[in-house]
Amino acid sequence: MREAQEIFWWKEKPRSRVQATHQALELASGCFAAISTSASSVVSLAHDKHGTSLELGPAELREAVDRRADDGESRSGPADVPPPASQCIAEGLELESTIMEEKEEKGFGDEAAVGPLPRWETLESGDQDGKWWQSLPQPLPWFRRQNRAGAMSRTRKLKEELQRLVARQERKKKMHVGVVVEHLPSGERVSINGREPFPLASVAKVPIIIAAAQQLQEAEADPRGVRLTTRLRVTEDVKCIGSGELHERPSGETATLGECMELACVVSDNTAADLVLQQATLGRVRALLREQGLHHTDLCLSQRQAFLIAMGMTPSFRDLSATQIAKRWEAMSASQRAAIIAEADAANTALSVKSFLGAERLAEENYKVGGRSARRDSMAVAAAVDNTASPEDMALLLRRLAEGALLRPKWTRHCMGILSRQQYGKRRLPRGLPRDTRVYHKTGTIMGVCNDVGIIEVGSPDNLVVVAAMVSGILKSQYDREAEAVIAQVGRLAYKAYRPSPMREVHARPRHLKAAPGEQNR
């Protein structure tokens, strides 16, 4: 069909591609009408000449038709039929159709076996040519097989590249890397250490804002329900050190829920995230994770609680070293951890931000004095006393968000918009991408941990790739930039693998048949 269209395009020089395709259809109809050989003789030809009629590709189809001509069989058609190449295409189409009929008779024609036929999209309803496009033939089965083989090789190549990237870091013993890349339109996925739990750091804020959006969605019908404009009070017992500036506001001031959701992700404000978590409740967040099947995720700590416990600011851990705190926390059951969390909250209700920051500075000074061993201890406790999740779980959550399976369109757009305005992490996923590429992502950073999870628009809003890259065990501070470079490389490889090629774009969405403005007059 495409070859017939090209013949008319260059020889007849029609005024538009639409007209060229009309002429190509007329040509194909004439070629089909000209074929006088019965279906049985065509199938016989395929068996006699090639042996395996069920696996003929485009080259074999042409060869079969040419051999028919050499054997003296008629290829003649109407006098006005142009080039023999077009006849070959038409006869090849009929031959393939006959072969597929034989497949169905022998039980090889199941959609489950070869996959569903791609559904061609029509042009806009306002276009005069929108209806006739439905009559164009489906892609040939051999083309579907080639597409499937191409997708497999594409995924295999991406997996090999990611494996080499991860193995290089593991071999140097600089860091431990977990990666998941999933192409949403095709469902192709690559996972390297994807089921291992990694410390989340601020990536934990993603399920928190999704749970808050679910609460807002449910409250729409309730006049007294929570709204984006609901005011949340900033108090001493909720203020958290680290990134953000909300903890600098005087106690008693308020911020809206919408503002806190924005701050929690855009500038990774810890206090804002804890205010949102307080409003949405930890129970709702955990229920969301459980309902979505995130079995390798454990979210039980607010940002403030993680800091307090890791720094030993609770009676049970007060006299322990960082390594001892890490070991004891890891050995605890869920109920024992819940008791320690409650103890930390109760013991620090009146803790001022000034005292909190002073304890953090003291820990940093001890780290500088202790050198490498102190960093190792700090890394151990930071990674142990934190929420954890696997890259596969985070990729699954983002995929469900992008597909609209978690929220209605209004709230899906709201959450995606927040993620698109991330101000940190420019050296991570976005770094290796074209400048105008839109990335919806959230970073996470604590000592020895560097994460970035997100959704990348590859060429168009319909071509989305989910990437979850999580790095832990970064032994030296100078390796932090290298960890960011690894994440950037993951994003670049994912983009390159699923960047639409001209052929893939043509058969995925026939936009090329729309005449450009003014093209009809050329």
Secondary structure, DSSP 8 states (H G I E B T S, - for coil): -HHHHHHHHHHT--SSHHHHHHHHHHHHHHHHHH--S-HHHHHHHHHHHHS-GGG--HHHHHHHHHHHHHTT------TT---HHHHHHHHHHHHHHHHHHHHHHTT---HHHH----------TTSTTTTGGGGS----HHHHHHHHHHHHHHHHHHHHHHHHHHHHHHHHTS-EEEEEEEETTT--EEEESTTS-EE-GGGGHHHHHHHHHHHHHHGGG-TTS--TT-EEE--TTT---SS-SGGGS-TT-EEEHHHHHHHHHHS--HHHHHHHHHHH-HHHHHHHHHHTT-TT-B----HHHHHHHHTT-SGGGTT--HHHHHHHHHH--HHHHHHHHHHHHHHTTT--HHHHHHHHHHHHHHHHHHTHHHHHHHHHHHHHSS-EE-HHHHHHHHHHHHHTSSS-HHHHHHHHHHHHT--S-TTSGGGGS-TT--EEEEEEEETTEEEEEEEEE-SSTTSEEEEEEEEE---SGGGHHHHHHHHHHHHHHHHHHHS--HHHHHHH--GGGS--TTGGG-
